[in-house]
């Protein structure tokens, strides 16, 4: 699989260190809610954020609920976003809860902007957006993530949960996919 990459952008050790740092910062932000025993809900956007979320929550000391949502932006064998489409139920019970939206990548921002609006409409007490990767050159919305692991260039990346046509999610690092690897 590595032969399909033009370069490894982020190695496994760098990712692990940064995920721990993000978790420490997120933990600090959530500490006042935990002390008041207010409900915290992490909402990972599947499937891309699965690996990131699993590693992130291992470092969070707070009690929390986990409610997943499935959103599709890159259908099938494509490297161009086709817009955010919700493919599963968005958690209903958000009223009065402190919600953390967790995603693998903030590209155009359309996915998280859509989810942020829905969660706020459902009465969330607060919303924090936490992403592993961000591509500032591609932003199309005013919304910005609260916590970003890494800012990356405008390249199609795979690994550590990110995929192309369902493949490469299992790579322990993040790499740039070669154009010739795209069908």
N, C-alpha and C positions, 0 to 999 in steps of 0.2 A: 504494500500500500504506500510506503514511503516514496516509492519510485513515481507515484502520481503527483508528488508535491514539488513545487519549484524551490521551496525553502521551508524550514521549520521556523515559524515566527515566535512562538513561545514554548519553551521546553517544560516538561512536567514539573521540575523543581520550582521554576519561577511561578508557575500557576499555583502550585501548592502553597508557596509562601504568600502570594497575593490573596488567595482565598482566605487564608487564616487572618491576614490583616483586615480584610473586608469584614469578616465575622467579628473581629474585636471591635471595630467601629460600629457595626450594626448592633452588637451587644450593648455597647455604651448608649446608643440611641434608644434602645428598647428597655434599658434598665429602669427608668422611672415608671414605665407602664407595669413592669414586672413587680416592682415594689408596691404598687397600688393594686396588684392582682387584677389588672385590666387585661382583657383577652387580646392576644397577638395571633394573627393568622398569616402564615407564609403561603403565597399563591404562586407556585412555579408555573411557568408557561411551558407546556410540553410540546414536543419531546426534547427539544434542544437543551433546555436547562436542567435536565434530569441529573447529569453527572455533577454539574456545578452546585445544584441544590443539595445533593447528597453530601458532598464535601463540606459545604457551607454550614449545614445544620449540625454537623458533628462538633462544631466549635461554638455553638450558641448555647449558653447555659439556661436561658429562659424557657418557661413552659410555653408551648405554642401548639397551635393547630396547623395542620397542613391540608390545604384544599387546592387541588390542581385544576388547571384549565388547559384546553387544547386549542391552539390557534395555528392556522396554516398561513404562511406567507410565500413559501417557495414550493409550489406543487410539482411533484415528480422530478424529472431531469431538467431542472432549470436553475440558472444562477441569477435570475432577475426576479425581484419581488413582484408578486401579482396582487399585492394588497392584503391586508389582514382579514382573515375569515375565521370566525369562531366555529370550531368543530365539535365542541362539547359544551356541557352546561357550565355557566359561570356561577360560582358559589353565590347562593342567595342570602345567607345569614351573615351579612356584613355590618349591620347596624351597630354602632358603638364600638366596633372592633378596630384595632390598629393593624392595618394590612401592609404586608411587604410583598410587592410584586417582584418576582425573581425571574430574570430572563437571561438567555445566553448572550444575546447581542442586541444592541440598540443601533439599528441601521438607519432607516428612515424615521423611526419613532412611531410609525402608524399603529403597530400592534399594541405597544404599551400606552399610547394615547387613548386608544379605543378601550382598553381594559381599565385604565385609570378613571375614565369617565363613567364606566359602568359601576365600578366599585364605589365611587363617590356618590352616584345616584342611589345606591343601596344603603347609604348612610354610614359609611366608614368614618370612624373618629379621626383617623389619619391614614395617609398612604405614603409609603416609602418605596422608591423604585431602585432596585439593586440589579446591576447587570455585570456580567463578566467582561464583555467587550463593548466598545463604542466606536462608531465611525463618524466623527463629527462632520466630515465633508459631505455626508449623505443625509443629514437631518432635514426633515420636511415639516416638522411640527415645532411648536414653541416649548413643549414639555421637555424637560431634561432629567436624566437619572440623578438620584441623590448619591448613589455609590457606584463607582465604575472601577472595574478591575484594571483594564488596560484600554488605552486608545490605540486603534490600529489604522493602517492605511485602507483605502478603498480597494480591497482585494477580496476575492471569494475564499473564505477560510473554512477548514474542516478540522475535526478532531475534538476531543474532550466534550463530546455530546453534539457538536455541530456536524451536519451531514451534507452530502450531495446525493440526491436520489436515494436516501435511506442508508447510505454507506459512509464509512469513515468515523462514525460516532465513537468507536471503541479505541481510537488512537489516544494515547495518554498525553499528547501534546497538541498544539494547534499549528497547522501549516497552511500555506497558500497552495491551492489546487492549481495544477498546470492546465492551461487552456486545452491541451490535447487530451486531458483526462475527462473532459466534459463531452458527453455523448452528443 
